[in-house]
């Protein structure tokens, strides 16, 4: 019986080695995306530090133009179901440090949308301290979870270095963590259609000259 040539063994070895490398890389990519139940703690610390800086700002009143974006999963007549983003904007004058004297210059938003930085912080305060979401259900592997069945709704923001107000802030649905070394897909939640994403963008914040 004729023996296989040397190059066939070499080619077979390369194919097997390549497969193992790709498999390990794929696994590491999944584990690299795994999120421990800790990001909210960082979010919470940043949130509180920014709000404290805002409370200690050197000015009282301010002119604020705030854009609100809300994204939902919708099925509209004659269209393929998809995420739809609606946008509106408020233009206000906040005249006092306590942010109670608010004059609306113009608005295309309803009354539930914040009209001051204090109201904006208040809207996300509970979410920063305790993120909402859907807990994952365990699979058959000890210590592992089906990551595509759970998510955390964390806050995501960029704060002004000097005054602490958020240049933009919103919720960010994030895949739940993997605990241990598990084989699991890190996909977006199966019930993504139920997740509403709010995003607020401060288009302008100008201190008023008055220090009442």
LONUBA-331473 format. One record per residue (C-alpha): residue number from 1; residue in one letter; x, y, z. Coordinates in Angstrom, 1 decimal. Last residue first. Layout:
{i NUM aa a px X py Y pz Z}
...
//
This chain:
{i 212 aa x px -29.9 py 86.1 pz 41.0}
{i 211 aa x px -26.5 py 86.0 pz 39.2}
{i 210 aa x px -27.5 py 87.7 pz 35.9}
{i 209 aa x px -25.0 py 87.3 pz 33.1}
{i 208 aa x px -26.6 py 84.1 pz 31.9}
{i 207 aa x px -24.5 py 81.0 pz 31.4}
{i 206 aa x px -24.8 py 79.4 pz 27.9}
{i 205 aa x px -25.8 py 75.8 pz 27.4}
{i 204 aa x px -26.2 py 74.8 pz 23.7}
{i 203 aa x px -26.9 py 71.6 pz 21.8}
{i 202 aa x px -27.2 py 69.5 pz 25.0}
{i 201 aa x px -28.1 py 66.0 pz 23.6}
{i 200 aa x px -30.5 py 63.7 pz 25.3}
{i 199 aa x px -30.8 py 60.1 pz 24.2}
{i 198 aa x px -33.6 py 57.7 pz 25.2}
{i 197 aa x px -33.6 py 54.0 pz 24.0}
{i 196 aa x px -36.7 py 52.0 pz 24.4}
{i 195 aa x px -36.3 py 48.2 pz 24.7}
{i 194 aa x px -39.3 py 46.0 pz 24.1}
{i 193 aa x px -38.3 py 45.2 pz 20.5}
{i 192 aa x px -35.0 py 44.0 pz 21.8}
{i 191 aa x px -36.9 py 41.0 pz 23.3}
{i 190 aa x px -34.3 py 38.5 pz 22.0}
{i 189 aa x px -31.6 py 40.6 pz 23.7}
{i 188 aa x px -28.6 py 41.4 pz 21.5}
{i 187 aa x px -26.2 py 38.6 pz 20.9}
{i 186 aa x px -23.4 py 37.2 pz 23.0}
{i 185 aa x px -23.6 py 33.6 pz 21.9}
{i 184 aa x px -22.6 py 31.1 pz 24.5}
{i 183 aa x px -19.7 py 28.7 pz 25.2}
{i 182 aa x px -18.8 py 29.3 pz 28.8}
{i 181 aa x px -15.6 py 30.2 pz 30.6}
{i 180 aa x px -16.8 py 31.5 pz 33.9}
{i 179 aa x px -19.6 py 34.0 pz 34.3}
{i 178 aa x px -20.8 py 35.6 pz 31.1}
{i 177 aa x px -22.2 py 39.0 pz 31.5}
{i 176 aa x px -25.5 py 40.5 pz 30.3}
{i 175 aa x px -25.6 py 42.3 pz 26.9}
{i 174 aa x px -26.0 py 46.1 pz 27.1}
{i 173 aa x px -29.0 py 48.3 pz 26.5}
{i 172 aa x px -27.6 py 51.9 pz 26.5}
{i 171 aa x px -29.6 py 54.6 pz 28.2}
{i 170 aa x px -28.9 py 58.2 pz 27.5}
{i 169 aa x px -26.7 py 61.2 pz 28.1}
{i 168 aa x px -25.2 py 63.9 pz 26.0}
{i 167 aa x px -23.2 py 67.0 pz 26.7}
{i 166 aa x px -23.9 py 66.0 pz 30.3}
{i 165 aa x px -23.6 py 68.9 pz 32.8}
{i 164 aa x px -20.4 py 68.8 pz 35.0}
{i 163 aa x px -19.5 py 72.4 pz 34.8}
{i 162 aa x px -15.8 py 72.3 pz 33.9}
{i 161 aa x px -15.2 py 68.9 pz 32.4}
{i 160 aa x px -18.6 py 68.7 pz 30.7}
{i 159 aa x px -20.0 py 65.2 pz 30.9}
{i 158 aa x px -20.3 py 62.5 pz 28.2}
{i 157 aa x px -22.9 py 59.9 pz 29.1}
{i 156 aa x px -24.0 py 56.3 pz 28.9}
{i 155 aa x px -26.6 py 54.9 pz 31.3}
{i 154 aa x px -27.0 py 51.1 pz 31.6}
{i 153 aa x px -30.0 py 49.0 pz 30.6}
{i 152 aa x px -28.7 py 45.6 pz 31.5}
{i 151 aa x px -29.5 py 42.6 pz 29.3}
{i 150 aa x px -30.7 py 39.0 pz 29.4}
{i 149 aa x px -31.9 py 36.3 pz 27.1}
{i 148 aa x px -29.1 py 36.5 pz 24.5}
{i 147 aa x px -26.5 py 35.8 pz 27.2}
{i 146 aa x px -27.7 py 32.4 pz 28.0}
{i 145 aa x px -25.9 py 32.1 pz 31.3}
{i 144 aa x px -23.1 py 30.0 pz 32.7}
{i 143 aa x px -22.1 py 28.9 pz 36.1}
{i 142 aa x px -22.9 py 25.3 pz 35.6}
{i 141 aa x px -23.6 py 24.5 pz 31.9}
{i 140 aa x px -27.3 py 23.6 pz 31.2}
{i 139 aa x px -28.3 py 27.2 pz 30.7}
{i 138 aa x px -29.1 py 29.7 pz 33.4}
{i 137 aa x px -31.7 py 32.4 pz 32.7}
{i 136 aa x px -30.6 py 36.0 pz 32.1}
{i 135 aa x px -32.0 py 38.9 pz 34.1}
{i 134 aa x px -33.9 py 41.5 pz 32.2}
{i 133 aa x px -33.0 py 45.1 pz 32.6}
{i 132 aa x px -32.9 py 48.1 pz 35.0}
{i 131 aa x px -29.7 py 49.6 pz 36.3}
{i 130 aa x px -29.6 py 50.6 pz 40.0}
{i 129 aa x px -27.7 py 53.8 pz 40.9}
{i 128 aa x px -27.4 py 55.2 pz 37.4}
{i 127 aa x px -30.9 py 54.1 pz 36.5}
{i 126 aa x px -32.3 py 55.8 pz 39.6}
{i 125 aa x px -30.6 py 59.1 pz 38.8}
{i 124 aa x px -31.4 py 59.1 pz 35.1}
{i 123 aa x px -34.4 py 61.4 pz 35.1}
{i 122 aa x px -33.1 py 63.4 pz 38.1}
{i 121 aa x px -30.0 py 64.4 pz 36.1}
{i 120 aa x px -32.1 py 65.7 pz 33.3}
{i 119 aa x px -34.4 py 67.5 pz 35.7}
{i 118 aa x px -31.4 py 69.3 pz 37.3}
{i 117 aa x px -30.1 py 70.1 pz 33.8}
{i 116 aa x px -33.3 py 71.9 pz 33.0}
{i 115 aa x px -36.4 py 71.4 pz 30.8}
{i 114 aa x px -36.7 py 67.6 pz 31.0}
{i 113 aa x px -39.1 py 65.9 pz 28.5}
{i 112 aa x px -42.4 py 64.9 pz 30.1}
{i 111 aa x px -44.2 py 68.1 pz 28.9}
{i 110 aa x px -44.2 py 67.1 pz 25.3}
{i 109 aa x px -41.5 py 68.1 pz 22.9}
{i 108 aa x px -41.5 py 70.6 pz 20.0}
{i 107 aa x px -40.5 py 73.4 pz 22.3}
{i 106 aa x px -39.9 py 77.2 pz 22.2}
{i 105 aa x px -38.8 py 79.9 pz 24.6}
{i 104 aa x px -39.9 py 78.0 pz 27.7}
{i 103 aa x px -39.2 py 80.0 pz 30.8}
{i 102 aa x px -37.9 py 78.1 pz 33.8}
{i 101 aa x px -37.7 py 79.5 pz 37.4}
{i 100 aa x px -37.1 py 76.3 pz 39.4}
{i 99 aa x px -33.5 py 75.6 pz 38.5}
{i 98 aa x px -32.3 py 76.1 pz 42.1}
{i 97 aa x px -29.6 py 78.4 pz 40.8}
{i 96 aa x px -32.1 py 80.7 pz 39.1}
{i 95 aa x px -33.2 py 81.9 pz 35.7}
{i 94 aa x px -33.4 py 78.8 pz 33.5}
{i 93 aa x px -34.2 py 80.0 pz 30.0}
{i 92 aa x px -35.5 py 77.3 pz 27.6}
{i 91 aa x px -35.3 py 75.9 pz 24.1}
{i 90 aa x px -36.7 py 72.4 pz 23.8}
{i 89 aa x px -36.1 py 70.0 pz 20.9}
{i 88 aa x px -37.7 py 66.9 pz 19.3}
{i 87 aa x px -36.5 py 63.8 pz 17.6}
{i 86 aa x px -38.2 py 60.5 pz 16.7}
{i 85 aa x px -36.0 py 57.4 pz 16.0}
{i 84 aa x px -37.5 py 54.3 pz 14.4}
{i 83 aa x px -36.0 py 50.8 pz 14.9}
{i 82 aa x px -37.5 py 48.4 pz 12.3}
{i 81 aa x px -40.6 py 46.5 pz 11.2}
{i 80 aa x px -40.7 py 46.4 pz 7.4}
{i 79 aa x px -43.1 py 49.1 pz 6.1}
{i 78 aa x px -46.6 py 49.1 pz 4.7}
{i 77 aa x px -48.2 py 50.0 pz 8.0}
{i 76 aa x px -45.6 py 50.7 pz 10.7}
{i 75 aa x px -44.1 py 48.0 pz 12.9}
{i 74 aa x px -42.0 py 49.7 pz 15.5}
{i 73 aa x px -38.9 py 49.1 pz 17.5}
{i 72 aa x px -38.3 py 52.3 pz 19.5}
{i 71 aa x px -35.7 py 55.1 pz 19.5}
{i 70 aa x px -36.2 py 58.4 pz 21.4}
{i 69 aa x px -34.1 py 61.4 pz 20.6}
{i 68 aa x px -34.3 py 64.6 pz 22.7}
{i 67 aa x px -32.5 py 67.8 pz 21.8}
{i 66 aa x px -31.8 py 70.4 pz 24.5}
{i 65 aa x px -31.2 py 74.1 pz 24.0}
{i 64 aa x px -30.4 py 75.7 pz 27.4}
{i 63 aa x px -29.9 py 79.3 pz 28.4}
{i 62 aa x px -28.4 py 79.6 pz 31.9}
{i 61 aa x px -29.0 py 80.8 pz 35.4}
{i 60 aa x px -26.7 py 80.6 pz 38.4}
{i 59 aa x px -23.0 py 80.6 pz 37.5}
{i 58 aa x px -19.9 py 79.2 pz 39.3}
{i 57 aa x px -21.0 py 75.6 pz 39.1}
{i 56 aa x px -21.0 py 73.7 pz 42.5}
{i 55 aa x px -24.2 py 71.8 pz 41.8}
{i 54 aa x px -22.9 py 70.9 pz 38.4}
{i 53 aa x px -19.7 py 69.5 pz 39.9}
{i 52 aa x px -21.8 py 67.4 pz 42.3}
{i 51 aa x px -23.8 py 66.2 pz 39.3}
{i 50 aa x px -20.7 py 65.2 pz 37.4}
{i 49 aa x px -19.2 py 63.3 pz 40.4}
{i 48 aa x px -22.5 py 61.5 pz 40.9}
{i 47 aa x px -22.8 py 60.4 pz 37.3}
{i 46 aa x px -19.2 py 59.3 pz 37.0}
{i 45 aa x px -19.5 py 57.2 pz 40.1}
{i 44 aa x px -22.8 py 55.6 pz 38.9}
{i 43 aa x px -21.5 py 54.9 pz 35.5}
{i 42 aa x px -18.4 py 53.2 pz 37.0}
{i 41 aa x px -20.7 py 51.1 pz 39.2}
{i 40 aa x px -23.0 py 50.4 pz 36.3}
{i 39 aa x px -20.0 py 48.8 pz 34.4}
{i 38 aa x px -19.7 py 46.1 pz 37.2}
{i 37 aa x px -22.0 py 43.2 pz 36.4}
{i 36 aa x px -19.3 py 41.7 pz 34.3}
{i 35 aa x px -19.5 py 42.2 pz 30.5}
{i 34 aa x px -18.5 py 39.5 pz 28.0}
{i 33 aa x px -17.3 py 41.0 pz 24.8}
{i 32 aa x px -13.8 py 39.7 pz 25.3}
{i 31 aa x px -15.2 py 36.3 pz 26.1}
{i 30 aa x px -16.9 py 36.2 pz 22.7}
{i 29 aa x px -13.7 py 37.4 pz 20.9}
{i 28 aa x px -11.7 py 34.9 pz 22.9}
{i 27 aa x px -13.9 py 32.1 pz 21.7}
{i 26 aa x px -13.7 py 33.2 pz 18.1}
{i 25 aa x px -9.9 py 33.4 pz 18.4}
{i 24 aa x px -9.7 py 30.0 pz 20.0}
{i 23 aa x px -11.8 py 28.5 pz 17.1}
{i 22 aa x px -9.8 py 30.3 pz 14.5}
{i 21 aa x px -6.5 py 29.1 pz 16.0}
{i 20 aa x px -7.9 py 25.5 pz 16.2}
{i 19 aa x px -9.0 py 25.6 pz 12.6}
{i 18 aa x px -5.7 py 26.9 pz 11.4}
{i 17 aa x px -3.9 py 24.1 pz 13.3}
{i 16 aa x px -6.1 py 21.5 pz 11.7}
{i 15 aa x px -5.6 py 22.9 pz 8.2}
{i 14 aa x px -1.9 py 23.3 pz 8.7}
{i 13 aa x px -1.6 py 19.7 pz 9.9}
{i 12 aa x px -3.5 py 18.3 pz 7.0}
{i 11 aa x px -1.2 py 20.3 pz 4.6}
{i 10 aa x px 1.9 py 18.9 pz 6.3}
{i 9 aa x px 0.5 py 15.3 pz 6.2}
{i 8 aa x px -0.3 py 15.7 pz 2.5}
{i 7 aa x px 3.1 py 17.2 pz 1.8}
{i 6 aa x px 4.8 py 14.1 pz 3.2}
{i 5 aa x px 3.2 py 11.8 pz 0.6}
{i 4 aa x px 0.7 py 9.3 pz 1.7}
{i 3 aa x px 2.1 py 5.8 pz 1.9}
{i 2 aa x px 1.3 py 3.4 pz -1.0}
{i 1 aa x px 0.0 py 0.0 pz 0.0}
//
